[in-house]
Amino acid sequence: MGELVNHAKPLHVNPLKLSQPMGATLAFLGIKNCMPLMHGAQGCASFTKVLFTRHFKDPIPIQTTAVNDITAIIDGGEISISEAIANITKKVTPDIVGLFTTGLTEIKGDDIKGVSMLLRDKQRIVYANTPDFEGGLESGWSQTVKSVIEQVIEENDEIDKKKTLIIPNVNLTPIEVEKIKESLESFGFDVFALPDLSDSLDGHLGVKQGALSGGGITLEDITNLGNSALVITIGESVKKCGEIFQKRFPKTHVIHVNSLQGLEASDEFYEKIIKYKGDNSVPPQIKRWRSRLQDTLLDTHFVLGKTKVIVADEPDSAYAISRALMEAGCKMRAFISQKSDILECFKCKAEIGDFEDVEDAVDEANLLISNFHIERIAHKHKKAFLIRGFPDYEQTGAALRNNILYEGSCTFLNECANVTNHFLR
């Protein structure tokens, strides 16, 4: 365990974290033909829509109940939510509406469960409580996944021995989710992801974009997930989702990993899969990529072995990145955006912080890794930088960036080494 810092700072000066409703939005966009409905002020939804539109370079479907100063006082949520759903269904026909709260409507105490029950004959709704005065992007995503598991999946006493469900954390890109699915399919599993951004926000050119989520796991597939023989949770933030799933469906076997980035984490993942299968055979392409990663660790060590890195990101992402880079010899320091149990797993100095904390520590680093906002700090202090996390406004292809398992880890380490080497020359 690394050095944990007791962070007594009373406020975020230059915030690193994003809100829970943003995590909920992304989770609902991983369900096909879903309409995310944010129960709050119009500006909250507008900000979320703009951020993700600029990040993914694609239209982002999201609606709002547009709570204002009048309805905030006289309405308990029923009027604004029912009117919003009526307006939505005039234009499109969602398979399901993903209803989630903001700080305003949580403080009001709106009964979104009761409203959802009243409207269930008109429109299928799954609801999640995601106030933005607590938690962040990761917890908003995981709260939404828990709600889907509890409210949508139907009871099932049977087990399909090949059926596997992966529950990724919010930091995994669409292409990374696809790579995990492909890797498990090579072992003979029938794989589903909840949520599944791999064919929703992967940058494909759809026939009709922007009206509803353009891809993801279907509502029918979600309702039938109860017969999954294996559930794999990836990231500390979604660990409890697997526990809730197993509580509902005791016959399911749950595997949890905190990271899939780097040699050790990938080895641990495949070891657990092989043990579960009871078959030591490994697809040849996976063995080949492992040997490539071993060579990449040797090649990049000459640069990364003398590199000091600061990573500032969501907890699960910061943990995965720091663990992978420490394998190559980097000296790491991590700042995470919100409270998380993963903090105790870091093997480097780690704390909850913001960009002010990053800038205070910047002199001890050669390479900075964070979202788009790290660029200003890097230019100001003449440091090498790598953009990861949300948002990434300037670069294209964020959804197609693969940094996990043996293949993606090769790409990530080489990119870190090349960026650092280029800057130091």
C-alpha positions as a Markdown table, in Angstrom:
| # | Residue | x | y | z |
|---|---|---|---|---|
| 1 | Met | 0.0 | 0.0 | 0.0 |
| 2 | Gly | 1.3 | 3.5 | -0.9 |
| 3 | Glu | 1.4 | 6.6 | 1.2 |
| 4 | Leu | -2.1 | 7.9 | 1.8 |
| 5 | Val | -2.5 | 11.6 | 2.3 |
| 6 | Asn | -5.1 | 13.0 | 4.7 |
| 7 | His | -6.6 | 15.8 | 2.6 |
| 8 | Ala | -8.1 | 18.4 | 4.9 |
| 9 | Lys | -8.7 | 21.0 | 2.1 |
| 10 | Pro | -12.3 | 22.4 | 2.6 |
| 11 | Leu | -13.1 | 23.0 | -1.1 |
| 12 | His | -12.1 | 22.3 | -4.7 |
| 13 | Val | -10.4 | 25.4 | -6.1 |
| 14 | Asn | -9.9 | 24.1 | -9.7 |
| 15 | Pro | -12.1 | 21.0 | -9.7 |
| 16 | Leu | -11.0 | 17.7 | -11.2 |
| 17 | Lys | -14.2 | 15.8 | -10.6 |
| 18 | Leu | -17.4 | 15.5 | -12.7 |
| 19 | Ser | -20.9 | 15.1 | -11.3 |
| 20 | Gln | -23.0 | 12.0 | -10.6 |
| 21 | Pro | -25.7 | 12.9 | -13.1 |
| 22 | Met | -23.0 | 12.8 | -15.8 |
| 23 | Gly | -22.1 | 9.3 | -14.9 |
| 24 | Ala | -25.8 | 8.3 | -15.0 |
| 25 | Thr | -26.1 | 9.9 | -18.4 |
| 26 | Leu | -23.3 | 7.8 | -19.8 |
| 27 | Ala | -24.7 | 4.6 | -18.2 |
| 28 | Phe | -28.1 | 5.1 | -19.8 |
| 29 | Leu | -26.5 | 5.8 | -23.2 |
| 30 | Gly | -25.1 | 2.2 | -23.0 |
| 31 | Ile | -28.7 | 0.9 | -23.3 |
| 32 | Lys | -30.2 | 0.7 | -26.8 |
| 33 | Asn | -33.1 | 3.0 | -27.6 |
| 34 | Cys | -32.9 | 4.6 | -24.2 |
| 35 | Met | -33.7 | 8.3 | -23.5 |
| 36 | Pro | -31.7 | 9.7 | -20.5 |
| 37 | Leu | -34.0 | 12.1 | -18.6 |
| 38 | Met | -32.3 | 14.4 | -16.1 |
| 39 | His | -34.7 | 15.6 | -13.4 |
| 40 | Gly | -33.4 | 19.0 | -12.7 |
| 41 | Ala | -32.8 | 22.5 | -14.2 |
| 42 | Gln | -32.3 | 22.9 | -17.9 |
| 43 | Gly | -28.8 | 24.1 | -17.5 |
| 44 | Cys | -27.6 | 20.9 | -15.9 |
| 45 | Ala | -28.7 | 18.8 | -18.9 |
| 46 | Ser | -27.3 | 21.4 | -21.3 |
| 47 | Phe | -23.8 | 21.4 | -19.7 |
| 48 | Thr | -23.7 | 17.5 | -19.7 |
| 49 | Lys | -24.9 | 17.4 | -23.3 |
| 50 | Val | -22.2 | 19.9 | -24.4 |
| 51 | Leu | -19.4 | 18.2 | -22.5 |
| 52 | Phe | -20.1 | 14.7 | -23.9 |
| 53 | Thr | -20.9 | 16.0 | -27.4 |
| 54 | Arg | -17.5 | 17.7 | -27.5 |
| 55 | His | -15.7 | 14.6 | -26.0 |
| 56 | Phe | -17.2 | 12.0 | -28.3 |
| 57 | Lys | -17.7 | 14.3 | -31.3 |
| 58 | Asp | -21.2 | 12.8 | -31.7 |
| 59 | Pro | -24.8 | 13.9 | -30.9 |
| 60 | Ile | -25.7 | 13.0 | -27.3 |
| 61 | Pro | -29.4 | 12.3 | -26.7 |
| 62 | Ile | -30.6 | 13.7 | -23.3 |
| 63 | Gln | -33.8 | 15.3 | -22.1 |
| 64 | Thr | -34.6 | 17.3 | -19.0 |
| 65 | Thr | -37.6 | 18.0 | -16.8 |
| 66 | Ala | -36.5 | 21.7 | -16.9 |
| 67 | Val | -37.3 | 22.4 | -13.2 |
| 68 | Asn | -37.5 | 26.2 | -12.7 |
| 69 | Asp | -38.1 | 28.5 | -9.7 |
| 70 | Ile | -41.8 | 28.0 | -9.9 |
| 71 | Thr | -42.0 | 24.2 | -10.3 |
| 72 | Ala | -39.3 | 23.8 | -7.8 |
| 73 | Ile | -41.7 | 25.1 | -5.2 |
| 74 | Ile | -45.1 | 23.8 | -6.2 |
| 75 | Asp | -44.3 | 20.5 | -7.9 |
| 76 | Gly | -43.2 | 17.3 | -6.2 |
| 77 | Gly | -41.8 | 16.0 | -9.5 |
| 78 | Glu | -44.9 | 14.3 | -10.9 |
| 79 | Ile | -46.0 | 17.2 | -13.2 |
| 80 | Ser | -42.6 | 18.0 | -14.6 |
| 81 | Ile | -41.6 | 14.4 | -15.1 |
| 82 | Ser | -44.9 | 13.4 | -16.7 |
| 83 | Glu | -44.9 | 16.4 | -19.0 |
| 84 | Ala | -41.3 | 15.7 | -20.1 |
| 85 | Ile | -42.2 | 12.0 | -20.9 |
| 86 | Ala | -45.2 | 13.2 | -22.8 |
| 87 | Asn | -43.1 | 15.5 | -24.9 |
| 88 | Ile | -40.5 | 12.8 | -25.5 |
| 89 | Thr | -42.9 | 10.2 | -26.7 |
| 90 | Lys | -44.5 | 12.6 | -29.1 |
| 91 | Lys | -41.3 | 12.7 | -31.1 |
| 92 | Val | -39.6 | 9.3 | -30.4 |
| 93 | Thr | -40.5 | 5.9 | -28.9 |
| 94 | Pro | -37.9 | 4.9 | -26.4 |
| 95 | Asp | -37.8 | 1.3 | -25.2 |
| 96 | Ile | -37.0 | 2.7 | -21.7 |
| 97 | Val | -36.5 | 6.1 | -20.1 |
| 98 | Gly | -33.6 | 6.5 | -17.7 |
| 99 | Leu | -34.8 | 8.9 | -15.0 |
| 100 | Phe | -32.1 | 10.3 | -12.7 |
| 101 | Thr | -32.0 | 13.2 | -10.2 |
| 102 | Thr | -29.8 | 16.2 | -9.6 |
| 103 | Gly | -28.9 | 18.1 | -6.4 |
| 104 | Leu | -31.9 | 20.4 | -6.8 |
| 105 | Thr | -34.5 | 17.7 | -7.0 |
| 106 | Glu | -32.9 | 15.6 | -4.3 |
| 107 | Ile | -32.9 | 18.5 | -1.9 |
| 108 | Lys | -36.6 | 19.0 | -2.7 |
| 109 | Gly | -37.2 | 15.4 | -1.9 |
| 110 | Asp | -39.0 | 14.5 | -5.1 |
| 111 | Asp | -40.3 | 10.9 | -5.1 |
| 112 | Ile | -39.0 | 9.6 | -8.4 |
| 113 | Lys | -39.8 | 6.0 | -7.5 |
| 114 | Gly | -43.5 | 6.9 | -6.9 |
| 115 | Val | -43.7 | 8.9 | -10.1 |
| 116 | Ser | -42.1 | 6.1 | -12.1 |
| 117 | Met | -44.8 | 3.7 | -10.7 |
| 118 | Leu | -47.6 | 6.1 | -11.6 |
| 119 | Leu | -46.3 | 6.4 | -15.2 |
| 120 | Arg | -45.4 | 2.7 | -15.8 |
| 121 | Asp | -48.5 | 2.1 | -17.9 |
| 122 | Lys | -47.5 | 4.9 | -20.2 |
| 123 | Gln | -43.7 | 4.4 | -20.4 |
| 124 | Arg | -41.2 | 1.9 | -19.0 |
| 125 | Ile | -38.9 | 3.8 | -16.6 |
| 126 | Val | -35.8 | 2.9 | -14.6 |
| 127 | Tyr | -34.8 | 5.5 | -12.0 |
| 128 | Ala | -31.7 | 6.3 | -10.1 |
| 129 | Asn | -30.9 | 8.8 | -7.3 |
| 130 | Thr | -27.7 | 10.7 | -8.4 |
| 131 | Pro | -27.5 | 14.0 | -6.5 |
| 132 | Asp | -24.5 | 16.1 | -7.7 |
| 133 | Phe | -23.7 | 17.2 | -4.1 |
| 134 | Glu | -22.0 | 13.9 | -3.4 |
| 135 | Gly | -20.0 | 11.3 | -5.3 |
| 136 | Gly | -18.9 | 11.9 | -8.9 |
| 137 | Leu | -18.7 | 10.4 | -12.4 |
| 138 | Glu | -17.9 | 6.9 | -11.2 |
| 139 | Ser | -20.5 | 6.7 | -8.4 |
| 140 | Gly | -23.2 | 8.1 | -10.8 |
| 141 | Trp | -22.4 | 5.3 | -13.2 |
| 142 | Ser | -22.4 | 2.6 | -10.6 |
| 143 | Gln | -25.6 | 3.9 | -8.9 |
| 144 | Thr | -27.3 | 3.7 | -12.3 |
| 145 | Val | -26.1 | 0.1 | -13.0 |
| 146 | Lys | -27.3 | -0.9 | -9.5 |
| 147 | Ser | -30.8 | 0.5 | -10.4 |
| 148 | Val | -30.9 | -1.4 | -13.7 |
| 149 | Ile | -29.9 | -4.7 | -11.9 |
| 150 | Glu | -32.6 | -4.2 | -9.3 |
| 151 | Gln | -35.4 | -2.8 | -11.4 |
| 152 | Val | -35.1 | -4.3 | -14.9 |
| 153 | Ile | -33.6 | -7.8 | -14.8 |
| 154 | Glu | -36.3 | -10.4 | -14.4 |
| 155 | Glu | -36.2 | -13.4 | -12.0 |
| 156 | Asn | -34.6 | -16.5 | -13.5 |
| 157 | Asp | -33.8 | -19.8 | -11.8 |
| 158 | Glu | -31.9 | -21.2 | -14.8 |
| 159 | Ile | -28.2 | -20.8 | -15.7 |
| 160 | Asp | -26.7 | -20.6 | -19.2 |
| 161 | Lys | -23.2 | -21.9 | -18.7 |
| 162 | Lys | -21.7 | -19.9 | -21.5 |
| 163 | Lys | -23.4 | -16.6 | -20.7 |
| 164 | Thr | -21.1 | -14.0 | -19.3 |
| 165 | Leu | -21.9 | -10.5 | -18.2 |
| 166 | Ile | -19.2 | -7.8 | -17.8 |
| 167 | Ile | -19.9 | -4.7 | -15.7 |
| 168 | Pro | -17.3 | -2.1 | -16.7 |
| 169 | Asn | -16.5 | 1.0 | -14.8 |
| 170 | Val | -17.2 | 4.4 | -16.4 |
| 171 | Asn | -13.5 | 5.0 | -17.4 |
| 172 | Leu | -13.4 | 2.2 | -19.9 |
| 173 | Thr | -13.7 | 3.5 | -23.5 |
| 174 | Pro | -16.2 | 2.0 | -25.9 |
| 175 | Ile | -13.4 | 0.2 | -27.8 |
| 176 | Glu | -12.0 | -1.2 | -24.5 |
| 177 | Val | -15.4 | -2.7 | -23.7 |
| 178 | Glu | -15.4 | -4.2 | -27.2 |
| 179 | Lys | -11.8 | -5.6 | -26.7 |
| 180 | Ile | -12.9 | -7.3 | -23.4 |
| 181 | Lys | -15.9 | -8.8 | -25.0 |
| 182 | Glu | -13.8 | -10.1 | -27.9 |
| 183 | Ser | -11.2 | -11.6 | -25.5 |
| 184 | Leu | -13.8 | -13.4 | -23.5 |
| 185 | Glu | -15.5 | -14.7 | -26.7 |
| 186 | Ser | -12.2 | -16.2 | -27.7 |
| 187 | Phe | -12.5 | -18.4 | -24.6 |
| 188 | Gly | -15.9 | -19.6 | -25.8 |
| 189 | Phe | -18.2 | -17.3 | -23.7 |
| 190 | Asp | -21.3 | -15.6 | -24.9 |
| 191 | Val | -20.6 | -12.1 | -23.7 |
| 192 | Phe | -22.9 | -9.1 | -22.7 |
| 193 | Ala | -21.9 | -5.8 | -21.1 |
| 194 | Leu | -24.0 | -3.6 | -18.8 |
| 195 | Pro | -23.9 | -0.8 | -19.8 |
| 196 | Asp | -22.5 | -1.4 | -23.3 |
| 197 | Leu | -21.0 | 1.6 | -24.9 |
| 198 | Ser | -19.0 | -0.5 | -27.5 |
| 199 | Asp | -21.6 | 0.0 | -30.2 |
| 200 | Ser | -23.3 | 3.1 | -28.8 |
| 201 | Leu | -20.7 | 5.8 | -28.4 |
| 202 | Asp | -17.9 | 4.1 | -30.4 |
| 203 | Gly | -18.0 | 6.7 | -33.2 |
| 204 | His | -19.9 | 4.7 | -35.8 |
| 205 | Leu | -21.9 | 6.6 | -38.4 |
| 206 | Gly | -25.5 | 5.7 | -37.7 |
| 207 | Val | -28.6 | 6.0 | -39.9 |
| 208 | Lys | -30.4 | 8.3 | -37.5 |
| 209 | Gln | -28.3 | 10.0 | -34.8 |
| 210 | Gly | -29.2 | 11.9 | -31.8 |
| 211 | Ala | -32.9 | 11.0 | -31.2 |
| 212 | Leu | -32.2 | 8.0 | -28.9 |
| 213 | Ser | -29.1 | 6.1 | -27.8 |
| 214 | Gly | -27.9 | 4.6 | -31.1 |
| 215 | Gly | -26.7 | 1.2 | -29.7 |
| 216 | Gly | -25.9 | -0.7 | -26.5 |
| 217 | Ile | -27.4 | -3.7 | -24.8 |
| 218 | Thr | -31.1 | -4.1 | -25.6 |
| 219 | Leu | -33.8 | -4.0 | -23.1 |
| 220 | Glu | -34.7 | -7.6 | -23.9 |
| 221 | Asp | -31.2 | -8.7 | -23.2 |
| 222 | Ile | -31.1 | -6.9 | -19.9 |
| 223 | Thr | -34.3 | -8.5 | -18.7 |
| 224 | Asn | -32.8 | -11.9 | -19.5 |
| 225 | Leu | -29.4 | -11.4 | -17.8 |
| 226 | Gly | -30.6 | -13.3 | -14.7 |
| 227 | Asn | -29.4 | -16.6 | -16.2 |
| 228 | Ser | -25.8 | -15.4 | -16.5 |
| 229 | Ala | -23.4 | -18.0 | -15.2 |
| 230 | Leu | -20.5 | -15.6 | -14.8 |
| 231 | Val | -20.4 | -11.9 | -14.0 |
| 232 | Ile | -17.2 | -9.9 | -14.2 |
| 233 | Thr | -16.9 | -6.5 | -12.5 |
| 234 | Ile | -14.0 | -4.3 | -13.6 |
| 235 | Gly | -13.1 | -1.5 | -11.2 |
| 236 | Glu | -13.7 | -0.8 | -7.5 |
| 237 | Ser | -16.5 | 1.6 | -8.3 |
| 238 | Val | -18.7 | -1.3 | -9.7 |
| 239 | Lys | -17.7 | -4.0 | -7.3 |
| 240 | Lys | -21.0 | -3.6 | -5.3 |
| 241 | Cys | -22.9 | -4.0 | -8.6 |
| 242 | Gly | -21.6 | -7.6 | -8.8 |
| 243 | Glu | -22.5 | -8.2 | -5.1 |
| 244 | Ile | -26.0 | -7.0 | -5.7 |
| 245 | Phe | -26.3 | -9.2 | -8.8 |
| 246 | Gln | -25.1 | -12.2 | -6.9 |
| 247 | Lys | -27.5 | -11.5 | -4.1 |
| 248 | Arg | -30.4 | -11.5 | -6.5 |
| 249 | Phe | -29.1 | -14.5 | -8.5 |
| 250 | Pro | -27.1 | -16.7 | -6.1 |
| 251 | Lys | -26.2 | -19.3 | -8.8 |
| 252 | Thr | -24.1 | -16.7 | -10.6 |
| 253 | His | -20.3 | -16.8 | -10.1 |
| 254 | Val | -18.8 | -13.3 | -9.7 |
| 255 | Ile | -15.2 | -12.4 | -10.6 |
| 256 | His | -13.8 | -9.0 | -9.6 |
| 257 | Val | -10.7 | -7.1 | -10.9 |
| 258 | Asn | -9.7 | -3.6 | -10.1 |
| 259 | Ser | -7.7 | -3.0 | -13.3 |
| 260 | Leu | -7.0 | -4.5 | -16.7 |
| 261 | Gln | -4.1 | -2.2 | -17.5 |
| 262 | Gly | -0.5 | -3.5 | -17.4 |
| 263 | Leu | 1.1 | -6.9 | -17.3 |
| 264 | Glu | 0.2 | -7.9 | -13.7 |
| 265 | Ala | -3.4 | -6.8 | -13.9 |
| 266 | Ser | -3.9 | -8.6 | -17.3 |
| 267 | Asp | -2.3 | -11.7 | -15.9 |
| 268 | Glu | -4.6 | -11.7 | -12.9 |
| 269 | Phe | -7.6 | -11.3 | -15.1 |
| 270 | Tyr | -6.8 | -14.2 | -17.4 |
| 271 | Glu | -5.7 | -16.4 | -14.4 |
| 272 | Lys | -9.2 | -16.0 | -12.9 |
| 273 | Ile | -10.9 | -16.8 | -16.2 |
| 274 | Ile | -8.8 | -19.9 | -16.7 |
| 275 | Lys | -9.5 | -21.0 | -13.2 |
| 276 | Tyr | -13.2 | -20.5 | -13.7 |
| 277 | Lys | -13.2 | -22.5 | -16.9 |
| 278 | Gly | -11.1 | -25.3 | -15.5 |
| 279 | Asp | -9.2 | -25.4 | -18.8 |
| 280 | Asn | -5.6 | -24.2 | -19.1 |
| 281 | Ser | -5.8 | -23.6 | -22.8 |
| 282 | Val | -5.3 | -19.9 | -23.8 |
| 283 | Pro | -6.0 | -18.5 | -27.3 |
| 284 | Pro | -2.7 | -18.0 | -29.2 |
| 285 | Gln | -3.3 | -14.4 | -30.0 |
| 286 | Ile | -3.5 | -13.6 | -26.3 |
| 287 | Lys | -0.2 | -15.4 | -25.6 |
| 288 | Arg | 1.4 | -13.4 | -28.5 |
| 289 | Trp | 0.2 | -10.1 | -27.2 |
| 290 | Arg | 1.6 | -11.0 | -23.7 |
| 291 | Ser | 5.0 | -11.5 | -25.2 |
| 292 | Arg | 4.8 | -8.2 | -27.0 |
| 293 | Leu | 3.9 | -6.4 | -23.8 |
| 294 | Gln | 6.9 | -8.0 | -22.1 |
| 295 | Asp | 9.1 | -6.7 | -24.9 |
| 296 | Thr | 7.4 | -3.3 | -24.7 |
| 297 | Leu | 8.2 | -3.1 | -20.9 |
| 298 | Leu | 11.9 | -3.7 | -21.8 |
| 299 | Asp | 11.9 | -1.1 | -24.6 |
| 300 | Thr | 10.1 | 1.6 | -22.7 |
| 301 | His | 12.0 | 1.1 | -19.4 |
| 302 | Phe | 14.9 | 3.1 | -20.7 |
| 303 | Val | 12.7 | 6.2 | -20.8 |
| 304 | Leu | 10.0 | 5.5 | -18.2 |
| 305 | Gly | 12.4 | 4.1 | -15.7 |
| 306 | Lys | 13.6 | 7.7 | -15.0 |
| 307 | Thr | 10.3 | 9.4 | -15.5 |
| 308 | Lys | 8.3 | 11.0 | -12.6 |
| 309 | Val | 4.6 | 11.0 | -13.3 |
| 310 | Ile | 1.6 | 12.8 | -11.8 |
| 311 | Val | -1.8 | 11.3 | -12.8 |
| 312 | Ala | -5.1 | 13.1 | -11.9 |
| 313 | Asp | -8.3 | 11.3 | -12.8 |
| 314 | Glu | -11.2 | 9.3 | -11.6 |
| 315 | Pro | -10.2 | 6.8 | -8.9 |
| 316 | Asp | -10.3 | 3.6 | -10.9 |
| 317 | Ser | -8.6 | 5.1 | -13.9 |
| 318 | Ala | -5.8 | 6.7 | -11.8 |
| 319 | Tyr | -5.2 | 3.4 | -10.0 |
| 320 | Ala | -5.0 | 1.5 | -13.3 |
| 321 | Ile | -2.6 | 4.0 | -14.9 |
| 322 | Ser | -0.3 | 4.3 | -11.9 |
| 323 | Arg | -0.1 | 0.5 | -11.5 |
| 324 | Ala | 0.8 | 0.0 | -15.2 |
| 325 | Leu | 3.4 | 2.8 | -15.3 |
| 326 | Met | 5.0 | 1.6 | -12.0 |
| 327 | Glu | 5.7 | -1.8 | -13.8 |
| 328 | Ala | 7.8 | 0.1 | -16.3 |
| 329 | Gly | 9.7 | 1.9 | -13.5 |
| 330 | Cys | 7.9 | 5.2 | -13.2 |
| 331 | Lys | 7.8 | 7.1 | -10.0 |
| 332 | Met | 4.2 | 7.9 | -9.5 |
| 333 | Arg | 2.0 | 10.4 | -7.6 |
| 334 | Ala | -1.8 | 10.2 | -7.9 |
| 335 | Phe | -4.7 | 12.6 | -7.3 |
| 336 | Ile | -8.2 | 11.2 | -7.5 |
| 337 | Ser | -11.4 | 13.1 | -8.0 |
| 338 | Gln | -13.6 | 11.6 | -5.3 |
| 339 | Lys | -13.6 | 9.3 | -2.2 |
| 340 | Ser | -13.1 | 5.7 | -3.1 |
| 341 | Asp | -12.1 | 2.4 | -1.5 |
| 342 | Ile | -9.5 | 2.0 | -4.2 |
| 343 | Leu | -7.4 | 4.7 | -2.5 |
| 344 | Glu | -6.0 | 2.0 | -0.1 |
| 345 | Cys | -4.8 | -0.1 | -3.0 |
| 346 | Phe | -2.4 | 2.5 | -4.5 |
| 347 | Lys | 1.2 | 1.6 | -4.2 |
| 348 | Cys | 2.3 | 5.2 | -4.6 |
| 349 | Lys | 1.5 | 8.5 | -2.9 |
| 350 | Ala | -2.2 | 9.1 | -3.5 |
| 351 | Glu | -4.8 | 11.6 | -2.3 |
| 352 | Ile | -8.1 | 13.2 | -3.2 |
| 353 | Gly | -7.4 | 16.5 | -4.9 |
| 354 | Asp | -8.0 | 19.0 | -7.6 |
| 355 | Phe | -5.9 | 20.8 | -10.3 |
| 356 | Glu | -4.6 | 23.3 | -7.7 |
| 357 | Asp | -3.0 | 20.4 | -5.9 |
| 358 | Val | -1.6 | 19.1 | -9.2 |
| 359 | Glu | 0.0 | 22.5 | -9.9 |
| 360 | Asp | 1.4 | 22.7 | -6.4 |
| 361 | Ala | 3.2 | 19.3 | -7.0 |
| 362 | Val | 4.1 | 19.8 | -10.7 |
| 363 | Asp | 7.8 | 20.5 | -10.1 |
| 364 | Glu | 8.3 | 16.9 | -9.0 |
| 365 | Ala | 7.1 | 15.5 | -12.3 |
| 366 | Asn | 8.2 | 15.1 | -15.9 |
| 367 | Leu | 4.9 | 13.8 | -17.3 |
| 368 | Leu | 1.4 | 14.8 | -16.4 |
| 369 | Ile | -1.6 | 12.6 | -17.2 |
| 370 | Ser | -5.2 | 13.9 | -16.8 |
| 371 | Asn | -8.1 | 15.3 | -18.8 |
| 372 | Phe | -8.1 | 18.2 | -21.3 |
| 373 | His | -7.6 | 20.8 | -18.5 |
| 374 | Ile | -4.1 | 19.4 | -17.8 |
| 375 | Glu | -2.8 | 21.0 | -21.0 |
| 376 | Arg | -2.8 | 24.5 | -19.7 |
| 377 | Ile | -0.8 | 23.5 | -16.6 |
| 378 | Ala | 1.6 | 21.5 | -18.7 |
| 379 | His | 2.3 | 24.4 | -21.1 |
| 380 | Lys | 2.7 | 26.8 | -18.2 |
| 381 | His | 5.2 | 24.7 | -16.4 |
| 382 | Lys | 6.8 | 23.2 | -19.5 |
| 383 | Lys | 6.0 | 19.6 | -18.8 |
| 384 | Ala | 5.1 | 16.6 | -21.1 |
| 385 | Phe | 1.5 | 15.6 | -20.9 |
| 386 | Leu | -0.9 | 12.9 | -22.0 |
| 387 | Ile | -4.7 | 13.4 | -22.1 |
| 388 | Arg | -6.8 | 10.8 | -20.5 |
| 389 | Gly | -10.3 | 10.8 | -18.9 |
| 390 | Phe | -13.2 | 13.2 | -19.3 |
| 391 | Pro | -13.3 | 15.6 | -21.0 |
| 392 | Asp | -11.0 | 15.4 | -24.0 |
| 393 | Tyr | -12.0 | 18.3 | -26.2 |
| 394 | Glu | -9.2 | 18.7 | -28.7 |
| 395 | Gln | -8.2 | 15.2 | -29.7 |
| 396 | Thr | -10.3 | 13.0 | -31.9 |
| 397 | Gly | -10.8 | 9.3 | -31.4 |
| 398 | Ala | -11.2 | 9.2 | -27.6 |
| 399 | Ala | -13.8 | 6.5 | -27.9 |
| 400 | Leu | -11.4 | 4.3 | -29.9 |
| 401 | Arg | -8.4 | 4.6 | -27.5 |
| 402 | Asn | -7.5 | 1.2 | -26.2 |
| 403 | Asn | -5.2 | 1.1 | -23.1 |
| 404 | Ile | -6.2 | -2.3 | -21.5 |
| 405 | Leu | -5.2 | -5.9 | -21.6 |
| 406 | Tyr | -1.9 | -6.9 | -23.2 |
| 407 | Glu | -2.5 | -5.2 | -26.5 |
| 408 | Gly | -3.8 | -1.8 | -25.2 |
| 409 | Ser | -1.1 | -1.8 | -22.5 |
| 410 | Cys | 1.6 | -1.9 | -25.2 |
| 411 | Thr | 0.1 | 1.1 | -26.9 |
| 412 | Phe | -0.2 | 3.0 | -23.7 |
| 413 | Leu | 3.3 | 2.4 | -22.5 |
| 414 | Asn | 4.8 | 3.3 | -25.9 |
| 415 | Glu | 2.7 | 6.5 | -26.1 |
| 416 | Cys | 3.9 | 7.5 | -22.6 |
| 417 | Ala | 7.5 | 6.8 | -23.5 |
| 418 | Asn | 7.3 | 8.6 | -26.8 |
| 419 | Val | 5.6 | 11.7 | -25.4 |
| 420 | Thr | 8.2 | 11.9 | -22.6 |
| 421 | Asn | 11.2 | 11.2 | -24.8 |
| 422 | His | 10.1 | 13.8 | -27.4 |
| 423 | Phe | 9.7 | 16.5 | -24.7 |
| 424 | Leu | 13.0 | 15.8 | -23.0 |
| 425 | Arg | 15.0 | 16.0 | -26.2 |
